Amino acid sequence: MDLSPRSPHVNSTVQGHGFRARLELLPSGELDFPWLLETGATNALDALGEGAQSDVESAAATLSGIEGPVVVTALVWLARPLSEDVARRSWSNGFDTVFLSPLDAETSPVSWSPSACAWRGIGDCDAEMMRSPVRQFQRWVSLLEENDAPALKQLKLDLQEVRTRAQEGLVHGYFATGRPEELAKLSKDRGIRQMQIVDVALIP
């Protein structure tokens, strides 16, 4: 499940569709999930699972044919997991989403998208934490308790797994958004194992 964060304090409407921002616990003990906007990770990972082209050469060829005032989003998997600081050396524009566990055919990888910390219920963030999805994720995990395990399970997350990933703090992959020429340069990085173009949008 991949959902965009929204403020827990308000309900709102997007493109005519109302959405409730709160995650509710029903009397039965089940979670009532809100309807929120997807970030695109779900569809991209599903496409990879269905055998969509994700090799770096195919992505580079696609990028070479993209013209005009557009930004491109690519799903990038690293040849080996890196610290966030090292991963940033090849992509300094910032990460839309980071994946903190490897791509696995059986389970979805643990991921985190940077957002306002107050929206995530983890207090205020300093400037560095605002730009660091890994540090935000680690802060969130530090607040989890054993009695959170059943709720996490309903979200298809394992408490011990997320704790392990927070302790490691390694980036296995990420979404990168930028101009076609920036992503073309990234595709030449030998530390990239897979790359899939998942979105092309006109610059407004």
Salt bridges, closest charged atoms under 4 A:
GLU24 OE2 - ARG22 NH2 3.91
ASP32 OD2 - ARG20 NH2 3.14
GLU84 OE2 - ARG88 NH2 3.22
ASP85 OD1 - ARG88 NH1 3.61
ASP126 OD2 - ARG135 NH2 3.99
GLU128 OE1 - ARG131 NH1 3.24
GLU146 OE2 - ARG163 NH1 2.64
GLU161 OE2 - ARG165 NE 3.07
GLU168 OE1 - ARG165 NH1 2.98
